């Protein structure tokens, strides 16, 4: 697992899951209700701070944030810019 | 034409999708005042059916109390039907001021301001007292009306895992640089029936210089030894900065709500809260009814004591029958079914057997967490509870869910 995937997965687990819950890199986060709309805002804030990027609001969609894998694709996109 | 065939078709498709998903809600028509025994028309046009109501917020049985009704009649006679005004123009009567003072005394705060509903109180308070330099840190299971109110506010927002004090503390540390911090919680959580750890929240708030907000709508009147609310139960009366609560549940069941707390907070609401500035004042008849309710509750704890013992009896009965219920000691007792259709099927079965309790499913609760939320009342007598327990047991046997684990129920019925 890439380090970014591990960091994002660890953050999501720590921030949103109870001790007895498990998720993977492709587990739905938003569509399953694990991460709600308010929590999406704090997740975006975490990513921007951690990776020194700025994600435009129109890119921070529920679809783009729905799995750890998709989140990492988005972060990579703005890491390069 | 604004409502074209295309527009109509789009809405019809959405409604059809809701039905297909098993999430469509239908109203039932009650031909009686609110009480444990009611007569219901359902489906529409059918003959009336006598049922036991076990899903009202009528916790203290005051919704149709003769003394409350008498006081409301007197209010109509002496102060009229409506004020046709918002509060600050010409919508404030002496009885509005009196009710604010009585609520302040009852809750043990510094001041109170009335709103047309607690939904309005929650919609208005955050925007009135917070700015973009501040942060709201809310429990993840706060009521929808609080979520709506927070959305209207320009302050930053974050959430903490439900009732998780370690997570809350980490958030308070994270936001130490904000101008103001406010921790936001329900007192009693409306879907799970558990109680906020207000004592621990207040301790953390004092440590990190944060205000504490609590919506006590499912607690005012009956939680705590004398029914003052969750803050009384948790030993933090006098330490709450902002309480919102409703008069539409235990406190009479009609309508109305309030913000109660620090006098500066209440005054900011009076100057700036939009529902207060732009919505009609509470009608005199409602104010008069609530004043009588507070008088009744201040004189005796008989009703909240009976509610407490009814709740214990009910919880014990359901557990012994083999249902999965959420742990707690409040009169909100969710019977967990997990599957939305199952919750509706059991609700329908209960109704056929003379018990009125509704299934709750997405989006009211999270997907896979469907339930029947039962709510006790001081007006329930033992025979009501025994008959309802029999009906629940019969339904549980019919659907083969008694003494089963969550996993077993989900395996059979899906999430």
HADDOCK unambig.tbl for C-alpha pairs under 7 A between the chains (distance, minus, plus):
assign (segid A and resid 16 and name CA) (segid B and resid 161 and name CA) 6.90 0.50 0.50
assign (segid A and resid 33 and name CA) (segid B and resid 366 and name CA) 6.88 0.50 0.50
assign (segid A and resid 38 and name CA) (segid B and resid 158 and name CA) 6.76 0.50 0.50
assign (segid A and resid 39 and name CA) (segid B and resid 158 and name CA) 6.81 0.50 0.50
assign (segid A and resid 39 and name CA) (segid B and resid 159 and name CA) 6.77 0.50 0.50
assign (segid A and resid 42 and name CA) (segid B and resid 158 and name CA) 6.35 0.50 0.50
